[in-house]
Amino acid sequence: MAEFLSRCYQAAEFLHDLSPAERGVLDLIGFGLTNRQLSEQLHISELTARTHVKRIHSKLAVEERTLLVAISHQWLVSRSG
């Protein structure tokens, strides 16, 4: 668990590298949305949603979607102050 949290904090340092669209996608990933649900919510194609998710994974250097959920939650808490 400690390793998971450490990876979460390390990845969160790169949130500023995300585009506004990618940040919006990350917010929705935090709610557990699938790529299909992302595409429906954002009115984009599923391929575009998948591309956003792949870029987020790449920019934050994480492979697991569950880690993206944790990062999203951490980011939400840090923004709400």
MODELLER restraints for C-alpha pairs under 7 A, 6 or more apart:
rsr = mdl.restraints
at = mdl.atoms
rsr.add(forms.Gaussian(group=physical.xy_distance, feature=features.Distance(at['CA:8:A'], at['CA:67:A']), mean=6.39, stdev=0.5))
rsr.add(forms.Gaussian(group=physical.xy_distance, feature=features.Distance(at['CA:8:A'], at['CA:70:A']), mean=6.80, stdev=0.5))
rsr.add(forms.Gaussian(group=physical.xy_distance, feature=features.Distance(at['CA:8:A'], at['CA:71:A']), mean=5.70, stdev=0.5))
rsr.add(forms.Gaussian(group=physical.xy_distance, feature=features.Distance(at['CA:11:A'], at['CA:60:A']), mean=4.99, stdev=0.5))
rsr.add(forms.Gaussian(group=physical.xy_distance, feature=features.Distance(at['CA:11:A'], at['CA:61:A']), mean=6.61, stdev=0.5))
rsr.add(forms.Gaussian(group=physical.xy_distance, feature=features.Distance(at['CA:12:A'], at['CA:71:A']), mean=6.16, stdev=0.5))
rsr.add(forms.Gaussian(group=physical.xy_distance, feature=features.Distance(at['CA:14:A'], at['CA:60:A']), mean=5.77, stdev=0.5))
rsr.add(forms.Gaussian(group=physical.xy_distance, feature=features.Distance(at['CA:17:A'], at['CA:59:A']), mean=6.77, stdev=0.5))
rsr.add(forms.Gaussian(group=physical.xy_distance, feature=features.Distance(at['CA:18:A'], at['CA:56:A']), mean=6.93, stdev=0.5))
rsr.add(forms.Gaussian(group=physical.xy_distance, feature=features.Distance(at['CA:22:A'], at['CA:52:A']), mean=5.88, stdev=0.5))
rsr.add(forms.Gaussian(group=physical.xy_distance, feature=features.Distance(at['CA:22:A'], at['CA:56:A']), mean=6.56, stdev=0.5))
rsr.add(forms.Gaussian(group=physical.xy_distance, feature=features.Distance(at['CA:26:A'], at['CA:72:A']), mean=5.98, stdev=0.5))
rsr.add(forms.Gaussian(group=physical.xy_distance, feature=features.Distance(at['CA:27:A'], at['CA:72:A']), mean=5.73, stdev=0.5))
rsr.add(forms.Gaussian(group=physical.xy_distance, feature=features.Distance(at['CA:29:A'], at['CA:69:A']), mean=5.88, stdev=0.5))
rsr.add(forms.Gaussian(group=physical.xy_distance, feature=features.Distance(at['CA:30:A'], at['CA:69:A']), mean=4.26, stdev=0.5))
rsr.add(forms.Gaussian(group=physical.xy_distance, feature=features.Distance(at['CA:30:A'], at['CA:72:A']), mean=5.03, stdev=0.5))
rsr.add(forms.Gaussian(group=physical.xy_distance, feature=features.Distance(at['CA:30:A'], at['CA:73:A']), mean=6.07, stdev=0.5))
rsr.add(forms.Gaussian(group=physical.xy_distance, feature=features.Distance(at['CA:35:A'], at['CA:46:A']), mean=6.20, stdev=0.5))
rsr.add(forms.Gaussian(group=physical.xy_distance, feature=features.Distance(at['CA:35:A'], at['CA:49:A']), mean=5.77, stdev=0.5))
rsr.add(forms.Gaussian(group=physical.xy_distance, feature=features.Distance(at['CA:35:A'], at['CA:50:A']), mean=5.92, stdev=0.5))
rsr.add(forms.Gaussian(group=physical.xy_distance, feature=features.Distance(at['CA:36:A'], at['CA:46:A']), mean=5.55, stdev=0.5))
rsr.add(forms.Gaussian(group=physical.xy_distance, feature=features.Distance(at['CA:38:A'], at['CA:49:A']), mean=6.21, stdev=0.5))
rsr.add(forms.Gaussian(group=physical.xy_distance, feature=features.Distance(at['CA:39:A'], at['CA:45:A']), mean=5.41, stdev=0.5))
rsr.add(forms.Gaussian(group=physical.xy_distance, feature=features.Distance(at['CA:39:A'], at['CA:46:A']), mean=5.03, stdev=0.5))
rsr.add(forms.Gaussian(group=physical.xy_distance, feature=features.Distance(at['CA:39:A'], at['CA:49:A']), mean=5.54, stdev=0.5))
rsr.add(forms.Gaussian(group=physical.xy_distance, feature=features.Distance(at['CA:57:A'], at['CA:63:A']), mean=5.96, stdev=0.5))
